[in-house]
C-alpha cells in the first residue's frame, strides 16, 4: 500500500518535486521539462513569486533539476504576444 503526500504549501511541493526529479525521470523521461513548464505557469499565475525560482539557481544537486529550472526561466523570459 502506498502513502499519499498532501502538501498545502506550493513551495514545499515544488521543493519535493525538484528533490525527487531524478526518480521521476525514470518513469517519465520528460519530467524535467514538464516540471519546468509547471513552475513557469505557477509564477506567471502569481501562485509563487519569481524569487522562488531564482533562489534555486546554483543550489540544486542534479542535472535534471537544473534542466527544469532553466526551462522555467527560459519560458518566463520569452516575449509574450509577439509573432515572428
VOLUMDO-916658 format. One line per 8 residues: number of its first residue (from 1); their letters; for each residue z, x negated, y of N, C-alpha, C, CB. Coordinates in Angstrom, 3 decimals. Each point is the difference from the previous one (the first is absolute). Glycine has a CB too. Layout:
BEGIN
NUM = a = Z:X:Y:Z:X:Y:Z:X:Y:Z:X:Y ~ ...
END
This chain:
BEGIN
1 = xxxxxxxx = 0.000:-0.848:-1.178:0.000:0.848:1.178:0.000:-0.892:1.239:1.224:1.856:-1.240 ~ -2.094:-1.592:2.157:-0.069:-0.796:1.218:0.832:0.656:1.094:-2.294:-0.829:-0.634 ~ 2.721:0.014:1.567:0.776:0.532:1.114:-0.884:0.089:1.231:2.126:-0.966:-0.950 ~ -1.851:1.930:1.778:-0.745:0.176:1.240:0.745:-0.681:1.130:-0.962:2.179:-0.818 ~ 0.220:-2.671:1.759:0.596:-0.621:1.176:-0.292:0.901:1.185:-0.258:-2.351:-0.950 ~ 1.302:2.785:1.616:-0.151:0.821:1.184:0.379:-0.827:1.218:0.483:2.109:-1.312 ~ -1.440:-2.332:2.174:0.243:-0.797:1.192:-0.285:0.847:1.221:-0.580:-2.129:-1.216 ~ 1.594:2.350:2.032:-0.180:0.826:1.183:-0.379:-0.819:1.215:1.630:1.597:-0.931
9 = xxxxxxxx = -1.425:-2.883:0.879:-0.312:-0.880:1.113:-1.373:-0.639:-0.245:2.480:-0.451:0.422 ~ -3.461:0.691:0.459:-1.331:-0.579:-0.247:0.003:-1.525:-0.011:-0.975:2.011:1.059 ~ 1.883:-2.638:-0.323:0.076:-1.463:-0.006:0.377:-0.497:-1.393:0.647:-0.006:2.441 ~ 0.333:0.652:-3.034:0.441:-0.366:-1.338:-1.109:0.252:-1.012:2.372:0.527:0.626 ~ -3.088:0.562:-0.463:-1.087:0.337:-0.919:-1.111:-1.046:0.053:0.544:2.432:0.276 ~ -0.973:-2.802:0.930:-1.063:-1.004:0.115:0.480:-1.359:-0.486:-0.969:1.253:1.937 ~ 2.213:-1.585:-1.665:0.569:-1.252:-0.483:-0.008:-0.027:-1.532:1.445:-0.160:2.071 ~ -1.057:1.262:-2.674:0.001:0.130:-1.457:-1.417:-0.183:-0.557:1.985:1.560:0.139
17 = xxxxxxxx = -2.960:-0.911:0.484:-1.381:-0.110:-0.468:-0.537:-1.422:0.151:-0.355:2.396:0.612 ~ 0.648:-3.042:0.510:-0.466:-1.374:0.195:0.613:-0.949:-1.024:-0.281:0.474:2.437 ~ 1.559:-0.296:-2.732:0.666:-0.877:-0.971:-0.504:0.241:-1.420:2.018:-0.032:1.471 ~ -2.435:1.249:-1.765:-0.466:0.329:-1.346:-1.515:-0.013:-0.129:2.034:1.361:-0.273 ~ -2.716:-1.782:1.301:-1.455:-0.017:-0.009:-0.599:-0.866:-1.116:0.102:0.381:2.444 ~ 0.478:-1.539:-2.758:-0.577:-0.781:-1.108:-0.040:0.775:-1.319:0.834:-2.057:1.124 ~ 0.151:2.895:-1.373:-0.012:0.821:-1.212:-0.969:1.164:0.130:2.369:-0.642:-0.433 ~ -2.474:1.195:1.632:-0.890:1.141:0.207:-1.464:-0.359:-0.192:1.666:0.926:1.574
25 = xxxxxxxx = -2.054:-2.140:-1.180:-1.408:-0.389:-0.128:-0.425:-0.200:-1.450:0.168:-1.070:2.231 ~ 0.784:0.948:-3.130:-0.353:-0.113:-1.416:-0.638:1.290:-0.503:1.881:-1.629:-0.337 ~ -1.375:2.767:0.806:-0.550:1.295:-0.400:-1.054:0.514:0.968:2.162:0.498:-1.087 ~ -2.019:-0.865:2.353:-0.929:0.459:1.034:-0.458:-1.222:0.799:1.128:2.300:0.140 ~ -2.239:-2.909:-0.533:-0.439:-1.235:0.662:-0.180:0.117:1.520:-1.112:-0.564:-2.127 ~ 0.812:1.757:2.635:-0.185:0.194:1.440:1.293:0.377:0.723:-2.330:0.692:-0.484 ~ 3.472:-0.876:-0.151:1.276:0.431:0.581:0.271:-0.653:1.360:0.869:0.331:-2.319 ~ -1.236:-1.580:2.499:0.237:-0.675:1.278:-0.808:0.656:1.119:0.450:-2.150:-1.226
33 = xxxxxxxx = -1.689:2.480:0.947:-0.850:0.669:0.992:0.521:1.401:0.290:-1.981:-1.333:-0.782 ~ 2.372:2.045:-0.258:0.518:1.359:0.171:1.285:-0.019:0.821:-1.033:0.680:-2.190 ~ 1.931:-1.597:1.875:1.253:-0.094:0.761:-0.275:-0.404:1.444:1.235:-0.607:-2.104 ~ -2.182:-0.299:2.325:-0.367:-0.388:1.359:-0.508:1.182:0.802:-0.544:-2.273:-0.832 ~ -0.289:3.100:0.212:-0.503:1.202:0.674:1.134:0.973:0.302:-2.204:-0.282:-1.162 ~ 3.109:0.437:0.210:1.111:0.923:0.171:0.938:-0.472:1.118:-0.165:0.620:-2.435 ~ 0.436:-1.925:2.491:0.851:-0.532:1.071:-0.675:0.171:1.354:0.996:-1.658:-1.601 ~ -2.289:1.380:1.671:-0.722:0.152:1.266:0.038:1.449:0.464:-1.496:-1.922:-0.609
41 = xxxxxxxx = 1.325:2.844:-0.324:0.033:1.424:0.362:1.394:0.421:0.465:-1.833:0.444:-1.659 ~ 2.859:-0.958:0.998:1.373:0.321:0.399:0.298:-0.514:1.403:0.703:-0.079:-2.401 ~ -1.237:-1.073:2.744:0.181:-0.550:1.347:-0.812:0.804:1.001:0.402:-2.294:-0.952 ~ -1.648:2.607:0.612:-0.860:0.779:0.904:0.583:1.389:0.269:-1.996:-1.254:-0.862 ~ 2.684:1.822:-0.128:0.608:1.327:0.151:1.426:-0.059:0.534:-1.434:0.781:-1.862 ~ 1.872:-1.963:2.302:1.342:-0.211:0.561:1.130:0.323:-0.971:-0.965:0.512:2.206 ~ 0.724:-0.701:-3.498:1.069:0.158:-0.991:0.859:-1.257:-0.066:-1.448:1.572:-1.323 ~ 0.807:-2.715:1.533:0.700:-1.277:0.087:-0.574:-0.756:1.194:0.430:-0.077:-2.526
49 = xxxxxxxx = 0.370:-0.750:3.178:-0.499:-0.736:1.172:-0.846:-1.208:-0.411:2.021:0.746:1.287 ~ -2.931:-1.176:-0.422:-0.818:-1.179:-0.309:0.829:-1.249:-0.270:-1.781:0.977:1.406 ~ 2.962:-1.070:-0.817:0.834:-1.188:-0.216:0.398:-0.154:-1.469:0.858:0.227:2.341 ~ -0.861:0.881:-3.094:0.302:-0.084:-1.426:-1.006:-0.898:-0.700:1.009:2.295:0.062 ~ -2.275:-2.098:0.217:-1.060:-0.804:-0.604:0.127:-1.464:0.418:-1.508:2.012:-0.023 ~ 1.734:-2.238:1.300:0.072:-1.366:0.515:1.258:-0.732:-0.465:-1.307:0.748:1.979 ~ 2.354:-0.006:-2.321:1.224:-0.652:-0.472:-0.192:-0.622:-1.383:1.343:1.628:1.346 ~ -2.356:-1.191:-2.072:-0.259:-0.539:-1.330:-0.936:-1.206:0.007:0.358:2.278:-0.878
57 = xxxxxxxx = -1.091:-2.467:1.963:-0.968:-1.105:0.037:0.715:-1.335:-0.229:-1.475:1.316:1.588 ~ 1.005:-2.024:-2.606:0.581:-1.295:-0.340:1.300:0.086:-0.775:-1.073:-0.863:2.011 ~ 1.497:2.064:-2.368:1.274:0.165:-0.688:-0.131:0.678:-1.367:1.065:0.116:2.230 ~ -2.271:-0.067:-2.777:-0.187:0.578:-1.332:-0.259:-1.121:-0.994:-0.912:2.148:0.985 ~ 1.266:-1.886:-2.235:-0.058:-1.043:-1.018:-1.276:-0.014:-0.832:2.430:0.158:-0.072 ~ -3.199:0.917:0.146:-1.155:0.089:-0.890:-1.304:0.154:0.778:1.473:1.012:-1.740 ~ -2.541:-1.438:1.098:-1.323:0.095:0.611:-0.439:1.458:0.165:-0.586:-2.222:-1.006 ~ 0.954:3.075:0.033:-0.411:1.400:0.094:0.712:0.714:1.142:-0.437:0.008:-2.460
65 = xxxxxxxx = 1.685:-0.363:2.736:0.709:0.586:1.139:-0.642:-0.454:1.304:2.137:0.069:-1.331 ~ -2.515:-1.342:1.398:-0.696:-0.513:1.178:-1.324:0.725:0.194:1.090:-2.238:-0.319 ~ -1.807:2.497:-0.768:-1.265:0.724:0.066:0.202:1.402:0.559:-0.848:-1.329:-1.942 ~ 1.875:2.026:1.483:0.287:1.353:0.487:0.312:-0.011:1.492:0.862:0.626:-2.270 ~ -0.043:-1.574:2.698:0.368:-0.091:1.421:-1.206:-0.340:0.864:2.303:-0.712:-0.661 ~ -3.126:-0.208:0.202:-1.192:-0.373:0.765:-0.983:1.161:0.087:0.301:-2.378:-0.721 ~ -0.422:3.141:-0.361:-0.902:1.150:0.020:0.494:1.037:1.009:-0.609:-0.408:-2.419 ~ 1.903:0.671:2.416:0.567:0.952:0.964:-0.216:-0.490:1.425:1.719:0.704:-1.690
73 = xxxxxxxx = -1.491:-1.975:1.924:-0.173:-0.570:1.337:-1.458:0.083:0.447:1.936:-1.542:-0.420 ~ -2.854:1.278:-0.494:-1.432:0.081:0.313:-0.392:1.425:0.373:-0.450:-1.910:-1.567 ~ 0.916:2.878:0.788:-0.327:1.395:0.298:0.548:0.425:1.357:-0.001:0.490:-2.447 ~ 1.203:-0.927:2.764:0.611:0.378:1.275:-0.645:-0.675:1.207:2.109:0.346:-1.233 ~ -2.732:-1.492:1.007:-0.624:-0.720:1.110:-1.457:0.392:0.237:1.538:-1.868:-0.490 ~ -2.085:2.721:-0.380:-1.377:0.447:0.174:-0.114:0.946:1.185:-0.395:-0.264:-2.457 ~ -0.742:0.215:3.115:-0.251:0.939:1.095:-0.317:1.357:-0.581:-0.838:-1.845:1.492 ~ 1.395:2.872:-0.887:-0.172:1.367:-0.493:-1.021:0.744:0.850:2.365:0.008:-0.851
81 = xxxx = -3.154:0.805:0.197:-0.936:0.871:0.723:-1.252:-0.690:0.500:1.942:1.301:0.653 ~ -2.176:-2.519:-1.041:-1.211:-0.723:0.419:-1.002:-0.021:-1.141:1.342:-1.427:1.589 ~ -2.557:1.805:-1.297:-1.044:-0.092:-1.031:-0.756:-1.305:0.192:-0.223:2.529:-0.128 ~ -0.268:-3.043:-0.968:-0.724:-1.278:0.059:-1.442:0.192:0.373:1.527:-0.914:-1.695
END
